[in-house]
Structures are given as structure tokens and as C-alpha cells.
Amino acid sequence: MSDVPTNAPEHCPGTQSEQAGKASPCQGCPNQSFCASGASKLPDPAIAQIAEKMKTVKHKILVLSGKGGVGKSTFSAHLAHALAADTTKEVALLDVDICGPSIPRIMGIEGEQVHQSGSGWSPVYVEDNLAVMSIGFLLSSPDDAVIWRGPKKNGMIKQFLRDVDWGDLDYLIIDTPPGTSDEHLSVVQYLTAASITGAVIITTPQEVSLQDVRKEIRFCQKVKLPIIGVVENMSGFVCPKCTNMSQIFPPTTGGAEQMCKMLNLPLLGKVPLDPRIGRSCDEGMSFLEVVPDSPAAKVYQVIVQSIQDYCSNLETEEQSTI
């Protein structure tokens, strides 16, 4: 997480640095005395507050990818839809892609407003058991650009985790932007004390995507974030008429399957390209409900079942240790 205050001078060493409040760039900074006192190195009180808030959330799942444009938000939305198909489960989808919030459009709730109550921000409900929160609800227009530095984005993520009235949840799906930067570090740090269930990593078959995804995997290993598994998206094109498959993004280095073998990670499934997925997202509908018998929908069902099994097994292990 970025530890440079928004009002800090250029070349600020950061609030966690041993030189905080002492280095030459600190001279004249309004935060100098605070940093020099060592108070800036104390744990963020929000971590404990978020841990308390998250006690009512059973499973917290991050959807990650080192590469943009691999269908991460599409997967997050359909994972939420699939989990919420079980009406006995409470599901929420949190969009922390601050600069590119596409979840409101994909979920068919673009233009909805977030309301404040005594218990916090109220998320927008797609179904009675499926809630959504995104910065997209706070913008005056879907075309508005969010031009924020790291600290402001971190503050927004903190508010989403701490101030939204999620209620009792079985699953909280967190859709992240591509990369391994501020947003990812913020989510992991703020949820450290709340126990993250794990991450699902999305890739496409070609090496240019896998190269960045391997960086994402290293990120998870460094911050000790469990990896539930990898999903290969856009894995061949399935013709909607004849159902024959063609390779649009050739897996020149073996695709996600070979990568998972080398890194000893579960491959949850390979989702083929289907133009109806993109159309469903544009129309704010669940592809799994529109074309439930399509090859892509069937792969989704297998992937979702694997994630549910992972969560159930983890829950059983935790109960056995009590």
C-alpha cells in the first residue's frame, strides 16, 4: 500500500521509512512532526475495524490478473451470479477497479445510486441475495474519469470494506484491476486480519498474458495470499451454430494448463470465447441464464463448483480446529 500522504512533497521517503520526518525532503512538510514521532508506523486502525466488519462474511474471494482485458470483471460478475443462483446463499460483489469500474454495466445496474443509512452505505441489489458496490455508482456519468493517486484510491477501498453495510454474507467477490499495485496491496493489507479465503487468477492462453499472470502469482506468494486456482479465459472460439472450436489466441507455450503444471497450481477450467458472453455483459444480463446449455456455460458451472468445494473444505478444516 502506498505510504506517501497526498499532501507530501516530492521525494517523500514514505511514512513507513526509517527516514520518515528526518530526510531533507521532509523539511517544511505538514506531516513532518507526526512522521518523526513514529506514530505513522503504528498499524492502521482501519484494519481492526474492517476485521470486525468482516466477521459476518464467510468467504472473501479476490479475482486477480496481471493482464488487462482478459475478462476478469466478466468472470467476477458471472461467479457472483452463479453463487447467488442458490437462493439460500447471500452474495456480494465489490468492484475495486477504481479507474475502470465496469461492474455496474455488466450487472445491469448502471445509473443506480448508493444510499447512506445509520449502519453505513447500502449496496445496490441485483437480486434479493446479490448485492453490488462500485465507485461507478458514485459518478455523475459513466464516462467520468477517475483521476486519483494511490492514497486516494486506497482511502476509497478502505471505505468500501469498512463502511458498506454488507450484512451477513456467504461470499464476497472482490473484482480487482489488472496488475500488482495500490489496489491489490490495499485489499490484502486491510483484509489480513479478516482472513482472505483465496484468489482466483484469470488469464488467456497466449504467452503475453501468461507472462504477466506469473507476476500476479508471485505477488500472491509474497503476500501469502492462497490461490484457489487459475481460469483460462477465451480458450478457443466456439461457433454458436455448429459448436466447432477454433484457436483465436494460440497457447504457444502450452497455455494455462502448462503453466499450472509447472507452478503446481489447480487449473479450474478453460472458458471458450462466445460472442454471446460479450453481448450479455453489454445488456447487463447473466450469460449463464441466457444460454445455460452453451459450452462456455458448462465450463463455468464446473469452475464455480470447484470454488464452492474449496470454500466448503476450508470451512470444514476451520471448524475441526475449533
C-alpha positions as CSV (number, residue, x, y, z in Angstrom):
1,M,0.0,0.0,0.0
2,S,1.3,3.5,-0.8
3,D,2.5,5.2,2.4
4,V,3.1,8.6,0.8
5,P,0.4,11.2,2.0
6,T,-1.4,13.1,-0.6
7,N,0.0,16.4,0.7
8,A,3.6,15.2,0.9
9,P,6.4,17.0,-1.0
10,E,8.2,15.4,-4.0
11,H,10.7,12.7,-3.0
12,C,8.9,11.9,0.3
13,P,10.6,8.8,1.8
14,G,7.2,7.4,2.9
15,T,5.6,7.2,6.4
16,Q,7.0,3.7,7.0
17,S,10.6,4.6,6.2
18,E,13.3,4.9,8.8
19,Q,13.9,8.4,7.4
20,A,10.3,9.5,7.8
21,G,10.2,13.0,9.2
22,K,14.0,13.2,9.2
23,A,15.1,13.3,5.5
24,S,15.7,16.6,3.7
25,P,12.5,16.4,1.6
26,C,10.6,16.3,4.9
27,Q,11.6,19.9,5.8
28,G,8.5,22.1,5.7
29,C,6.1,19.2,5.2
30,P,2.9,19.5,7.3
31,N,3.3,15.8,8.3
32,Q,6.9,16.1,9.5
33,S,6.4,16.1,13.2
34,F,3.8,13.3,13.0
35,C,6.2,11.1,11.0
36,A,9.2,11.9,13.1
37,S,7.3,10.9,16.3
38,G,7.0,7.3,14.9
39,A,3.2,7.4,15.1
40,S,2.9,6.8,11.3
41,K,4.4,3.3,11.8
42,L,1.6,2.2,14.0
43,P,-0.9,-0.2,12.5
44,D,-3.8,1.5,10.6
45,P,-6.8,1.3,13.0
46,A,-9.0,0.6,10.0
47,I,-7.5,-2.9,9.8
48,A,-9.1,-3.9,13.1
49,Q,-12.4,-2.1,12.2
50,I,-12.6,-4.0,8.9
51,A,-11.8,-7.3,10.6
52,E,-14.7,-6.7,12.9
53,K,-17.0,-5.7,9.9
54,M,-15.9,-8.9,8.0
55,K,-16.8,-11.2,10.8
56,T,-20.2,-11.6,9.1
57,V,-18.6,-12.6,5.8
58,K,-17.8,-16.3,5.5
59,H,-15.7,-16.3,2.3
60,K,-13.8,-13.5,0.7
61,I,-12.6,-14.3,-2.8
62,L,-10.3,-12.0,-4.9
63,V,-10.4,-12.2,-8.7
64,L,-6.9,-11.2,-10.0
65,S,-5.0,-11.0,-13.2
66,G,-1.7,-9.4,-14.1
67,K,-3.0,-8.5,-17.5
68,G,-5.9,-6.2,-18.5
69,G,-8.5,-7.3,-21.0
70,V,-8.6,-11.0,-20.0
71,G,-12.2,-11.0,-18.9
72,K,-11.7,-10.6,-15.1
73,S,-14.8,-8.4,-14.5
74,T,-16.8,-10.7,-16.7
75,F,-15.7,-13.7,-14.7
76,S,-16.3,-11.9,-11.4
77,A,-19.9,-11.0,-12.4
78,H,-20.7,-14.5,-13.6
79,L,-19.2,-16.1,-10.5
80,A,-21.4,-13.8,-8.4
81,H,-24.5,-14.7,-10.5
82,A,-23.7,-18.4,-10.3
83,L,-23.2,-18.4,-6.5
84,A,-26.4,-16.4,-6.0
85,A,-28.4,-18.9,-8.1
86,D,-28.6,-20.8,-4.8
87,T,-31.2,-18.6,-3.1
88,T,-30.1,-19.9,0.4
89,K,-26.8,-18.1,-0.1
90,E,-26.0,-14.3,0.4
91,V,-23.6,-13.0,-2.2
92,A,-21.9,-9.6,-2.7
93,L,-19.7,-8.3,-5.5
94,L,-17.2,-5.5,-4.7
95,D,-15.6,-3.6,-7.6
96,V,-12.3,-2.1,-6.5
97,D,-11.3,-1.2,-10.1
98,I,-11.4,2.5,-9.2
99,C,-10.4,3.9,-12.6
100,G,-12.3,1.4,-14.8
101,P,-15.5,0.4,-13.0
102,S,-17.3,-1.9,-15.4
103,I,-19.3,-4.0,-12.9
104,P,-22.4,-1.7,-12.9
105,R,-22.8,-2.1,-16.6
106,I,-22.2,-5.8,-16.6
107,M,-24.6,-6.4,-13.8
108,G,-27.3,-4.3,-15.4
109,I,-27.5,-1.7,-12.7
110,E,-25.7,1.3,-14.3
111,G,-27.1,4.6,-13.1
112,E,-28.2,3.3,-9.7
113,Q,-27.4,5.4,-6.6
114,V,-25.8,4.4,-3.3
115,H,-27.7,5.5,-0.2
116,Q,-26.3,6.2,3.3
117,S,-28.0,4.8,6.4
118,G,-27.2,4.7,10.1
119,S,-25.3,1.4,9.5
120,G,-23.3,2.6,6.5
121,W,-23.5,2.7,2.8
122,S,-26.3,0.5,1.3
123,P,-25.1,-1.6,-1.7
124,V,-27.2,-1.9,-4.8
125,Y,-29.1,-5.1,-5.1
126,V,-29.4,-7.1,-8.4
127,E,-31.4,-9.8,-6.7
128,D,-32.6,-10.2,-3.1
129,N,-29.4,-12.2,-2.3
130,L,-27.0,-10.4,-4.6
131,A,-25.5,-7.0,-3.6
132,V,-23.0,-4.9,-5.6
133,M,-20.8,-1.9,-4.7
134,S,-18.7,0.1,-7.1
135,I,-17.3,3.6,-7.4
136,G,-19.4,3.6,-10.6
137,F,-22.4,4.4,-8.5
138,L,-20.8,7.5,-7.1
139,L,-20.0,9.1,-10.5
140,S,-22.4,11.6,-12.2
141,S,-21.8,9.9,-15.5
142,P,-20.4,6.5,-16.7
143,D,-18.0,8.5,-18.9
144,D,-16.5,10.4,-15.9
145,A,-12.8,9.8,-15.5
146,V,-11.4,9.0,-12.0
147,I,-8.0,10.6,-11.9
148,W,-6.7,9.7,-8.5
149,R,-3.3,9.0,-7.0
150,G,-2.7,5.9,-4.9
151,P,-3.5,7.3,-1.4
152,K,-7.0,8.5,-2.5
153,K,-7.7,5.1,-4.2
154,N,-6.6,3.3,-1.0
155,G,-9.0,5.5,1.0
156,M,-11.9,4.6,-1.2
157,I,-11.2,0.9,-0.9
158,K,-10.9,1.3,2.9
159,Q,-14.4,2.9,2.9
160,F,-15.9,0.1,0.8
161,L,-14.6,-2.5,3.2
162,R,-15.3,-0.7,6.4
163,D,-18.4,1.5,5.7
164,V,-20.6,-0.6,3.4
165,D,-23.5,-2.4,5.2
166,W,-22.8,-5.8,3.7
167,G,-24.8,-7.7,6.4
168,D,-24.4,-11.5,6.7
169,L,-22.7,-12.9,3.6
170,D,-21.7,-16.3,2.4
171,Y,-19.5,-14.9,-0.4
172,L,-17.9,-11.6,-1.0
173,I,-16.3,-11.5,-4.5
174,I,-13.8,-8.7,-5.0
175,D,-13.1,-7.7,-8.6
176,T,-9.7,-6.0,-8.9
177,P,-7.9,-4.0,-11.6
178,P,-5.0,-5.6,-13.6
179,G,-1.5,-5.5,-12.0
180,T,0.0,-5.8,-8.6
181,S,-0.2,-2.2,-7.4
182,D,-2.0,0.0,-4.9
183,E,-5.5,-1.5,-5.0
184,H,-4.2,-5.1,-4.6
185,L,-1.9,-4.2,-1.7
186,S,-4.7,-2.2,0.0
187,V,-7.2,-5.0,-0.2
188,V,-4.7,-7.6,1.1
189,Q,-3.5,-5.4,3.9
190,Y,-7.0,-4.3,5.0
191,L,-8.3,-7.9,4.9
192,T,-5.2,-9.5,6.5
193,A,-6.8,-9.7,10.0
194,A,-10.1,-10.8,8.4
195,S,-8.7,-13.9,6.7
196,I,-9.0,-14.0,2.9
197,T,-10.3,-17.3,1.5
198,G,-8.2,-17.1,-1.6
199,A,-7.7,-15.7,-5.1
200,V,-8.9,-16.9,-8.5
201,I,-6.4,-15.8,-11.2
202,I,-7.7,-15.1,-14.7
203,T,-5.5,-15.5,-17.9
204,T,-5.8,-16.0,-21.6
205,P,-3.9,-18.8,-23.5
206,Q,-1.1,-16.7,-25.1
207,E,2.3,-16.2,-23.6
208,V,2.0,-12.4,-23.5
209,S,-0.8,-12.8,-20.9
210,L,0.8,-15.7,-19.0
211,Q,4.0,-13.6,-18.5
212,D,2.0,-11.0,-16.5
213,V,-0.1,-13.7,-14.8
214,R,3.1,-15.3,-13.4
215,K,3.9,-11.9,-11.8
216,E,0.5,-12.0,-10.2
217,I,1.2,-15.5,-8.9
218,R,4.4,-14.3,-7.4
219,F,2.5,-11.4,-5.8
220,C,0.1,-13.8,-4.1
221,Q,3.0,-15.9,-2.8
222,K,4.9,-12.9,-1.4
223,V,1.8,-11.6,0.5
224,K,0.8,-15.1,1.5
225,L,-2.5,-15.0,-0.3
226,P,-3.8,-18.5,-1.0
227,I,-4.5,-19.3,-4.7
228,I,-7.8,-21.2,-5.3
229,G,-6.9,-21.8,-8.9
230,V,-6.4,-20.4,-12.4
231,V,-9.1,-19.9,-15.1
232,E,-8.0,-19.7,-18.7
233,N,-10.5,-17.4,-20.4
234,M,-11.0,-17.0,-24.2
235,S,-9.7,-20.5,-24.6
236,G,-10.6,-21.1,-28.2
237,F,-13.7,-19.9,-30.1
238,V,-16.9,-21.9,-30.1
239,C,-19.2,-21.3,-33.1
240,P,-22.7,-20.7,-31.7
241,K,-24.2,-22.6,-34.7
242,C,-22.0,-25.7,-35.2
243,T,-20.1,-25.6,-31.8
244,N,-16.8,-26.3,-33.6
245,M,-13.8,-24.7,-31.8
246,S,-11.0,-22.6,-33.3
247,Q,-8.0,-21.2,-31.6
248,I,-8.0,-17.4,-31.7
249,F,-5.3,-17.0,-29.1
250,P,-2.9,-19.9,-29.7
251,P,-1.3,-21.3,-26.5
252,T,2.2,-21.1,-27.9
253,T,3.8,-22.1,-24.6
254,G,1.2,-24.5,-23.5
255,G,-1.3,-22.0,-22.1
256,A,-2.6,-22.0,-18.6
257,E,-2.5,-25.8,-18.4
258,Q,1.3,-26.0,-18.8
259,M,1.8,-23.0,-16.5
260,C,-0.3,-24.6,-13.8
261,K,1.7,-27.9,-14.1
262,M,5.0,-26.1,-13.7
263,L,3.8,-24.0,-10.8
264,N,1.8,-26.8,-9.1
265,L,-1.5,-24.8,-9.2
266,P,-5.0,-26.1,-9.9
267,L,-6.4,-25.2,-13.3
268,L,-10.1,-24.6,-12.6
269,G,-11.2,-24.6,-16.2
270,K,-10.9,-23.3,-19.8
271,V,-13.7,-20.9,-20.8
272,P,-14.1,-20.7,-24.6
273,L,-14.8,-17.5,-26.4
274,D,-18.5,-17.0,-27.2
275,P,-19.8,-13.7,-28.6
276,R,-23.0,-14.1,-26.6
277,I,-20.9,-13.6,-23.4
278,G,-19.9,-10.1,-24.5
279,R,-23.5,-9.3,-25.7
280,S,-24.9,-10.4,-22.3
281,C,-22.4,-8.2,-20.5
282,D,-23.3,-5.2,-22.6
283,E,-27.0,-5.8,-21.9
284,G,-26.5,-6.3,-18.2
285,M,-27.7,-10.0,-18.2
286,S,-26.2,-13.2,-16.9
287,F,-24.8,-15.3,-19.8
288,L,-25.4,-18.4,-17.6
289,E,-29.1,-17.7,-17.6
290,V,-29.3,-16.6,-21.2
291,V,-27.6,-19.6,-22.7
292,P,-27.3,-22.2,-19.9
293,D,-26.6,-25.1,-22.2
294,S,-23.7,-23.5,-24.1
295,P,-20.2,-25.0,-23.9
296,A,-18.9,-21.9,-22.1
297,A,-21.7,-22.0,-19.5
298,K,-21.0,-25.7,-18.8
299,V,-17.3,-24.8,-18.1
300,Y,-18.4,-22.0,-15.8
301,Q,-20.6,-24.5,-13.9
302,V,-17.6,-26.8,-13.3
303,I,-15.4,-23.8,-12.2
304,V,-18.0,-22.5,-9.8
305,Q,-18.4,-26.0,-8.3
306,S,-14.7,-26.2,-7.7
307,I,-14.7,-22.8,-6.0
308,Q,-17.6,-23.9,-3.8
309,D,-15.9,-27.1,-2.9
310,Y,-12.7,-25.2,-2.0
311,C,-14.7,-23.0,0.3
312,S,-16.6,-25.9,1.9
313,N,-13.4,-27.8,2.5
314,L,-11.8,-24.8,4.1
315,E,-14.8,-24.2,6.3
316,T,-14.7,-27.8,7.4
317,E,-11.0,-27.6,8.3
318,E,-11.6,-24.4,10.3
319,Q,-14.4,-26.0,12.3
320,S,-12.3,-29.0,13.0
321,T,-9.6,-26.9,14.6
322,I,-12.0,-25.2,17.0
